[in-house]
Amino acid sequence: MKRILVLYGTLHGQAAKVAARIGERCRAVGHQADVIRDRDLPGSANPDDYDVILVVASFNNGRYPKALTKWIAAHAKPLSAMPSAFFAISGAACDPTTGERDAASQSGPFLTKVGWTPRRIEHVAGAFPFTKYSWFEKWVMKTILKRGGHPHDTKVDYEYTDWPKLDRAVTGFLDTLT
Ligand SMILES: Cc1cc2nc3c(=O)[nH]c(=O)nc-3n(C[C@H](O)[C@H](O)[C@H](O)COP(=O)(O)O)c2cc1C
């Protein structure tokens, strides 16, 4: 049994859903998992408190969450030395053709900047929960989605996350732990 931290940063909750699902998968195969939001992480929290760290972060307005970025940058060395994985949630990853490439162009520079080398990087398609958006967010996201030829009804919450794919990625990673 491993002690696993599932650390997440979110704006409208999709990364929280993904983190909760990952935590469930970890527990289902006998591990102990703490699922904690970046801003709730105690200042004293240290990678040494865990055997494995899984980071779930959403990409909004061209960046990943600040508190999460700060913690990873501060602990990049031990994180890179231990089993760790990065689940990067984005709108870009929702596109079946360009998604992987575009999402990698977000995660790559971020990982270089914070100095973290996770063992696995998974680009996860996010969601567009229009009913949770401010009027400005509604307008921006509608414009972007419309331009790309995607559904953009502002009364609808769209979810593109492929849960079976996520489960397979998590199980695959957990299988590598000794
Ligand atoms: C205000 C806003 C800005 C966004 N900016 C980006 C972006 O720069 N790049 C991108 O790929 N997706 C972008 N997205 C899409 C989000 O990554 C996607 O909705 C994701 O599921 C958000 O997860 P969260 O709810 O955990 O924050 C944006 C969404 C919103 C609402």
The ligand as a MOL file (V3000), in Angstrom:
LIG
                    3D

  0  0  0     0  0            999 V3000
M  V30 BEGIN CTAB
M  V30 COUNTS 31 33 0 0 0
M  V30 BEGIN ATOM
M  V30 1 C -11.9140 31.6940 -18.3220 0
M  V30 2 C -11.4020 30.4450 -19.0040 0
M  V30 3 C -10.1760 30.4750 -19.6280 0
M  V30 4 C -9.6800 29.3260 -20.2820 0
M  V30 5 N -8.4720 29.3830 -20.8960 0
M  V30 6 C -8.0000 28.2750 -21.5380 0
M  V30 7 C -6.7340 28.3130 -22.1910 0
M  V30 8 O -6.0190 29.3040 -22.1700 0
M  V30 9 N -6.3360 27.1850 -22.8480 0
M  V30 10 C -7.0960 26.0310 -22.8810 0
M  V30 11 O -6.6780 25.0460 -23.4870 0
M  V30 12 N -8.2950 25.9710 -22.2240 0
M  V30 13 C -8.7520 27.0600 -21.5720 0
M  V30 14 N -9.9570 27.0080 -20.9020 0
M  V30 15 C -10.6880 25.7190 -20.8420 0
M  V30 16 C -10.3760 25.0070 -19.5200 0
M  V30 17 O -9.0720 24.4910 -19.4950 0
M  V30 18 C -11.3720 23.8650 -19.3230 0
M  V30 19 O -12.6500 24.4370 -19.2170 0
M  V30 20 C -11.0670 23.0290 -18.1020 0
M  V30 21 O -11.9910 21.9610 -18.0340 0
M  V30 22 C -11.1290 23.8600 -16.8190 0
M  V30 23 O -10.9930 23.0240 -15.6960 0
M  V30 24 P -11.3430 23.5910 -14.2330 0
M  V30 25 O -12.8190 23.7170 -14.1640 0
M  V30 26 O -10.8110 22.5550 -13.3100 0
M  V30 27 O -10.6190 24.8920 -14.0760 0
M  V30 28 C -10.4530 28.1400 -20.2760 0
M  V30 29 C -11.7130 28.1380 -19.6240 0
M  V30 30 C -12.1800 29.2670 -18.9950 0
M  V30 31 C -13.5140 29.2430 -18.3250 0
M  V30 END ATOM
M  V30 BEGIN BOND
M  V30 1 1 1 2
M  V30 2 1 2 3
M  V30 3 2 2 30
M  V30 4 2 3 4
M  V30 5 1 4 5
M  V30 6 1 4 28
M  V30 7 2 5 6
M  V30 8 1 6 7
M  V30 9 1 6 13
M  V30 10 2 7 8
M  V30 11 1 7 9
M  V30 12 1 9 10
M  V30 13 2 10 11
M  V30 14 1 10 12
M  V30 15 2 12 13
M  V30 16 1 13 14
M  V30 17 1 14 15
M  V30 18 1 14 28
M  V30 19 1 15 16
M  V30 20 1 16 17
M  V30 21 1 16 18
M  V30 22 1 18 19
M  V30 23 1 18 20
M  V30 24 1 20 21
M  V30 25 1 20 22
M  V30 26 1 22 23
M  V30 27 1 23 24
M  V30 28 2 24 25
M  V30 29 1 24 26
M  V30 30 1 24 27
M  V30 31 2 28 29
M  V30 32 1 29 30
M  V30 33 1 30 31
M  V30 END BOND
M  V30 END CTAB
M  END
